[in-house]
């Protein structure tokens, strides 16, 4: 039986700006990536999201991003590997304090947005992020784009990695995500996204925007919590995978 994790980026409310679907999505996923205040989130939101994730027995991960609230962490910044290291350590520490205050423990770290995409391509940035996680909590998992520099950096340092695929994003022939600035980067049709998910999980293949099949390792599937139909999409993906006999569980967590 195939086993796969469903993760979602949550805790991205900030001040008076609210993401209303977070608590409703939690029963449908197996791991949550919680924003740590740089690209989104604030202390109250972090605390509440941690509390809700623990109530639903969802694995908790830190979701560190670039310090860019206005751009939601999706604009690239020229940072050094040391700066990436410091940002990740800082944000991990903030979330971990809330998790520990409720008697829980963190499960993983998944970089957000531009930081994620930059580290997927840049060996040195990837190593800075992997080193930060390993030195703070070496037992954690690093969620990274399948076959990317992040997965390779984790493997080199002895950090456990989880290869991530995206339900609603298209891929280039090189296995990288199509940049959001390009037409067709985000899949709008639910049927197309579901078919992509099923093929990635069961066959280890994704069809690129060029029409060519690309081998891919699908250990966790990302659902974007800020999508317009995130809740319905999460439900459809879960229903599809369960109907196909796929076991849903966060890495290392018995279900």
C-alpha positions in Angstrom: 0.0 0.0 0.0 1.3 3.4 -0.9 1.7 5.9 2.0 1.7 9.6 1.5 1.5 12.7 3.6 -0.8 15.7 2.9 0.6 19.0 4.1 -0.8 22.4 4.1 0.6 25.9 4.8 -1.4 27.3 7.7 -1.3 30.0 10.3 -0.9 32.7 7.7 -3.4 35.2 9.2 -1.8 38.4 10.3 -3.4 41.2 12.4 -6.8 41.9 11.0 -6.2 39.8 7.9 -7.7 36.5 8.5 -7.5 33.1 6.7 -10.8 31.5 7.6 -10.3 27.9 6.4 -7.4 26.8 8.7 -9.3 24.9 11.3 -11.6 23.3 8.8 -8.7 22.0 6.8 -6.9 20.4 9.7 -9.0 17.3 9.9 -8.3 16.6 6.2 -4.4 16.8 6.3 -1.7 14.9 8.1 0.9 17.7 8.6 0.7 21.4 8.9 3.4 24.0 8.1 2.8 27.0 10.4 4.0 30.5 9.4 6.5 31.9 11.9 5.9 35.7 11.5 8.3 36.7 8.7 6.2 36.2 5.6 2.9 35.8 7.5 1.5 34.9 10.9 1.8 36.6 14.2 2.1 35.4 17.8 -1.6 34.9 18.5 -2.1 33.1 15.2 0.9 30.8 15.8 -0.4 29.9 19.3 -4.0 29.2 18.0 -2.8 27.2 15.0 -0.5 25.1 17.1 -3.3 24.4 19.6 -5.7 23.4 16.8 -3.1 21.2 15.1 -2.4 19.3 18.3 -6.2 18.8 18.9 -6.5 17.2 15.5 -3.3 15.2 15.9 -1.7 16.8 12.9 2.1 16.8 12.7 3.5 20.3 13.2 6.2 21.9 11.1 7.8 25.4 11.1 7.2 27.3 7.9 10.0 29.9 7.8 10.0 32.5 5.1 11.8 35.6 4.0 11.1 38.8 6.0 8.5 40.2 3.5 5.0 40.5 4.8 3.9 42.8 2.0 5.0 40.3 -0.6 3.9 37.3 1.3 7.4 35.9 1.1 7.1 35.2 -2.6 9.5 37.8 -3.8 13.2 36.8 -4.1 15.8 38.5 -1.9 19.6 38.4 -2.3 20.6 36.7 1.0 23.6 34.7 2.0 23.6 31.1 3.3 24.4 32.5 6.8 21.4 34.8 6.6 19.3 31.9 5.6 20.6 29.9 8.5 19.9 32.7 11.0 16.3 33.2 9.6 15.5 29.6 9.9 16.9 29.2 13.4 15.0 32.3 14.6 11.7 31.2 13.2 12.1 27.6 14.3 12.7 28.8 17.8 9.6 31.0 17.8 7.3 28.2 16.7 8.9 25.6 18.9 8.2 27.7 22.0 4.5 27.6 21.3 4.5 23.9 20.5 6.4 23.1 23.7 4.0 25.3 25.8 1.2 22.9 24.8 3.3 19.8 25.5 3.8 18.9 21.9 6.9 18.5 19.7 7.8 19.7 16.2 7.9 17.2 13.4 9.4 19.0 10.4 10.5 22.3 8.8 9.4 23.4 5.3 10.7 26.7 4.0 8.1 29.0 2.4 7.7 30.7 -1.0 10.8 32.4 -2.5 13.1 31.0 0.2 11.9 27.5 -0.7 12.4 28.0 -4.4 15.8 29.7 -4.0 17.1 26.8 -1.8 15.7 24.3 -4.3 18.2 25.6 -6.9 21.1 26.9 -4.8 23.3 24.3 -3.0 24.8 26.8 -0.6 21.4 28.2 0.5 20.1 24.7 0.8 23.0 23.7 3.0 22.5 26.8 5.2 18.9 25.8 5.8 19.7 22.1 6.4 22.5 23.0 8.8 20.1 25.3 10.8 17.6 22.5 11.2 20.2 19.9 12.1 21.9 22.0 14.7 18.6 23.0 16.4 16.7 19.7 16.3 18.5 17.0 14.2 15.5 14.6 14.6 13.3 16.8 12.5 12.4 16.2 8.8 13.2 18.8 6.1 10.3 19.0 3.5 11.8 20.1 0.2 11.0 20.0 -3.5 11.5 16.5 -4.9 15.0 16.0 -6.4 16.0 19.5 -5.4 19.2 20.9 -3.8 17.3 20.9 -0.5 16.8 17.1 -0.5 20.5 16.6 -1.5 21.7 19.0 1.2 19.7 17.1 3.8 21.1 13.8 2.7 24.7 15.1 2.8 24.3 16.4 6.4 22.4 13.4 7.7 19.1 15.2 8.1 15.9 13.3 7.3 14.3 14.6 4.1 10.8 14.3 2.7 10.3 14.8 -1.1 7.4 17.2 -1.7 5.1 17.5 -4.7 2.5 20.1 -5.5 -1.1 19.4 -6.3 -1.9 22.7 -8.0 1.4 23.6 -9.6 2.8 22.7 -13.0 6.3 21.4 -13.6 9.0 22.1 -16.2 10.8 19.3 -18.1 13.6 19.6 -15.5 11.3 18.7 -12.6 11.2 22.2 -11.2 8.0 24.2 -10.5 6.9 26.6 -13.2 7.6 30.1 -11.8 4.3 31.8 -10.6 5.1 34.7 -13.0 4.6 32.4 -16.0 1.2 31.6 -17.5 -0.1 28.2 -16.5 2.0 28.0 -13.3 -1.0 27.3 -11.2 -3.5 24.6 -12.1 -7.0 26.0 -12.1 -9.1 22.9 -12.9 -9.7 20.6 -10.0 -9.9 17.5 -12.3 -6.5 18.2 -13.7 -4.9 18.7 -10.3 -6.5 15.5 -9.0 -5.2 13.5 -12.0 -1.7 14.9 -11.4 -1.7 14.0 -7.8 -2.8 10.4 -8.5 -0.2 9.9 -11.1 2.6 11.3 -9.0 1.6 9.1 -6.0 0.9 5.9 -7.8 3.3 6.0 -10.8 6.0 8.4 -9.7 5.5 10.5 -12.8 4.4 14.1 -13.5 3.7 15.4 -17.0 5.6 18.7 -17.6 4.2 21.8 -19.3 6.1 20.6 -22.4 4.2 17.4 -22.4 7.1 15.2 -21.4 6.9 12.7 -18.5 9.2 13.5 -15.5 10.1 11.0 -12.8 9.2 12.3 -9.4 9.3 11.1 -5.8 6.0 11.9 -4.0 6.3 11.5 -0.2 4.2 14.5 0.7 1.6 16.5 -1.2 1.3 20.3 -0.6 -2.1 22.0 -0.5 -2.0 25.8 -0.4 -4.2 27.1 2.4 -4.5 30.5 0.9 -6.3 29.2 -2.3 -9.8 30.3 -3.0 -11.2 26.8 -2.8 -8.6 25.3 -0.4 -11.1 23.5 1.8 -13.0 21.8 -1.0 -9.7 20.9 -2.8 -8.3 19.3 0.4 -11.4 17.2 0.8 -11.4 16.0 -2.8 -7.7 15.0 -2.7 -8.2 13.1 0.6 -11.3 11.3 -0.8 -9.5 10.4 -4.0 -6.4 9.0 -2.3 -8.4 7.0 0.2 -10.6 5.6 -2.6 -7.4 4.4 -4.3 -6.2 2.6 -1.2 -3.4 5.1 -0.4 -2.5 5.3 3.3 -2.4 8.9 4.6 0.2 9.6 7.3 3.0 12.1 8.1 6.5 10.6 7.8 7.4 8.6 10.9 3.9 8.9 12.4 1.9 5.7 12.9 -1.7 6.0 11.9 
